[in-house]
């Protein structure tokens, strides 16, 4: 399996540590020391998970439109879906005209892209796909609260797209030697470490290490 290229999209709005300092009363350097984050991007206006994903793929199309035309598998990755039926993968397929592709979206929190690569590898190995597009997008600010003292400072918005091929096509690309993932839901607090339950609460991380 080979990575042909990558592209990304970031919203223009920036929330830096100084702004969070004014909101929470903590020193701006606290956030940098704790996380290494100096600023995070935030979606505004009509931007959402699907639109950011489409923008990332269009950036990729600007580099390799001829390669995208042969995509036969689209895997969306998100835990902050804008729509649970019209998912990231389906929005990308429609807006970018990728009519030949299977399309579905998976969610496994922070490891979604690694899991998507594992799924793409399985499709390649079985002969069901030759060219795959992985699109990851999250709209954390739709659900998060900057005043949350535990984790409000962590969340940003953005999207990235990765084009994969079963065969080696060009010299200047990355070969994926192996992809291996494992679920760790049984460790520590497991799924209770971070939660997004839209009916009950926003995006919270009461036990970040777990």
ZINOR-V554034 format. One record per residue. N is the residue number from 1. SS is DSSP state (hx for helix, st for strand, lp for the rest). NEAR is the number of other C-alpha atoms within 8 Angstrom. D_LAST is the distance of its C-alpha to the last C-alpha in Angstrom with 2 decimals. Layout:
N/SS/NEAR/D_LAST + N/SS/NEAR/D_LAST
//
This chain:
1/lp/12/31.96 + 2/st/12/32.61 + 3/st/13/31.16 + 4/st/12/34.26 + 5/st/9/32.89 + 6/st/10/30.26 + 7/st/11/30.69 + 8/st/13/28.76 + 9/st/12/29.34 + 10/lp/9/28.19 + 11/lp/13/29.50 + 12/lp/7/31.88 + 13/st/8/30.37 + 14/st/9/28.40 + 15/st/10/26.25 + 16/st/9/26.07 + 17/hx/12/24.52 + 18/hx/7/27.84 + 19/hx/8/27.69 + 20/hx/15/24.25 + 21/hx/11/25.69 + 22/hx/8/28.57 + 23/hx/8/26.45 + 24/hx/8/23.95 + 25/lp/7/26.17 + 26/lp/8/23.85 + 27/lp/7/25.42 + 28/hx/10/25.14 + 29/hx/7/24.13 + 30/hx/8/20.97 + 31/hx/13/19.37 + 32/hx/11/20.72 + 33/hx/7/19.58 + 34/hx/6/16.00 + 35/hx/7/15.61 + 36/lp/7/18.91 + 37/lp/8/19.87 + 38/lp/8/23.48 + 39/st/8/24.11 + 40/st/11/22.89 + 41/st/13/25.21 + 42/st/14/25.82 + 43/lp/13/27.79 + 44/lp/8/30.96 + 45/lp/4/33.91 + 46/lp/4/34.08 + 47/lp/10/31.05 + 48/lp/10/28.27 + 49/hx/16/26.02 + 50/hx/14/29.10 + 51/hx/8/31.42 + 52/hx/15/29.07 + 53/hx/18/28.62 + 54/hx/12/32.42 + 55/hx/11/32.98 + 56/hx/15/30.86 + 57/hx/15/32.85 + 58/hx/9/36.08 + 59/hx/11/35.30 + 60/hx/14/34.91 + 61/hx/9/38.13 + 62/hx/7/39.91 + 63/hx/6/39.39 + 64/hx/8/39.79 + 65/hx/9/41.35 + 66/hx/6/43.23 + 67/hx/7/40.13 + 68/hx/10/38.35 + 69/lp/7/41.42 + 70/lp/8/40.63 + 71/lp/14/37.03 + 72/lp/12/36.83 + 73/st/12/33.09 + 74/st/15/30.83 + 75/st/14/27.09 + 76/st/16/25.39 + 77/st/15/21.69 + 78/lp/16/20.17 + 79/lp/8/17.71 + 80/lp/8/20.05 + 81/lp/12/23.27 + 82/lp/10/26.48 + 83/lp/7/28.11 + 84/lp/6/26.83 + 85/lp/4/30.28 + 86/lp/7/31.57 + 87/lp/14/28.43 + 88/hx/18/27.77 + 89/hx/13/29.51 + 90/hx/10/32.50 + 91/hx/11/32.97 + 92/hx/14/33.06 + 93/hx/13/35.44 + 94/hx/9/37.79 + 95/hx/7/37.86 + 96/hx/9/38.16 + 97/lp/7/40.60 + 98/lp/12/38.76 + 99/lp/6/40.81 + 100/lp/7/40.54 + 101/lp/10/36.78 + 102/st/7/34.58 + 103/st/11/31.86 + 104/st/10/28.54 + 105/st/11/25.11 + 106/st/10/21.73 + 107/lp/8/18.28 + 108/lp/9/15.05 + 109/hx/7/13.20 + 110/hx/5/12.79 + 111/hx/7/14.34 + 112/hx/13/17.35 + 113/hx/10/19.85 + 114/hx/10/19.11 + 115/hx/10/19.46 + 116/hx/13/22.58 + 117/hx/10/24.04 + 118/hx/11/23.63 + 119/hx/8/25.42 + 120/hx/11/28.08 + 121/hx/10/28.69 + 122/hx/8/29.29 + 123/hx/10/31.74 + 124/hx/12/33.47 + 125/hx/7/33.78 + 126/hx/7/35.27 + 127/lp/7/37.74 + 128/lp/7/36.63 + 129/lp/12/35.82 + 130/lp/11/37.12 + 131/st/12/35.61 + 132/st/14/32.21 + 133/st/12/30.77 + 134/st/15/27.03 + 135/st/17/26.35 + 136/st/13/23.00 + 137/st/16/23.05 + 138/st/13/20.88 + 139/st/16/22.26 + 140/hx/11/19.31 + 141/hx/11/21.81 + 142/hx/5/23.36 + 143/lp/10/20.52 + 144/lp/11/18.90 + 145/lp/9/20.34 + 146/lp/10/21.01 + 147/lp/8/21.47 + 148/lp/8/17.92 + 149/lp/8/17.18 + 150/lp/7/13.38 + 151/lp/12/13.24 + 152/lp/12/16.85 + 153/lp/10/17.67 + 154/lp/7/15.40 + 155/lp/10/17.18 + 156/lp/11/20.29 + 157/st/15/22.53 + 158/st/17/24.26 + 159/st/16/25.14 + 160/st/14/25.93 + 161/st/15/28.17 + 162/st/12/28.56 + 163/st/13/31.73 + 164/st/13/31.70 + 165/st/13/34.72 + 166/lp/11/35.44 + 167/lp/7/38.31 + 168/lp/8/38.82 + 169/lp/6/40.72 + 170/lp/6/40.95 + 171/lp/5/40.75 + 172/lp/4/38.43 + 173/lp/9/35.22 + 174/st/7/32.07 + 175/st/7/31.99 + 176/lp/8/28.71 + 177/lp/5/28.97 + 178/lp/4/26.07 + 179/lp/8/23.02 + 180/lp/6/20.55 + 181/lp/7/17.27 + 182/lp/4/15.18 + 183/lp/5/12.88 + 184/lp/6/9.53 + 185/lp/7/9.26 + 186/lp/7/10.03 + 187/lp/7/7.25 + 188/lp/5/5.59 + 189/lp/10/5.66 + 190/hx/10/6.07 + 191/hx/7/8.41 + 192/hx/8/8.23 + 193/hx/12/5.30 + 194/lp/11/8.30 + 195/st/10/11.82 + 196/st/9/15.38 + 197/lp/8/17.99 + 198/lp/7/21.29 + 199/lp/4/23.33 + 200/lp/5/21.28 + 201/lp/8/19.49 + 202/lp/11/18.56 + 203/st/12/15.51 + 204/st/11/12.95 + 205/lp/10/9.42 + 206/lp/9/9.20 + 207/lp/9/5.61 + 208/lp/8/5.43 + 209/lp/4/3.80 + 210/lp/8/0.00
//
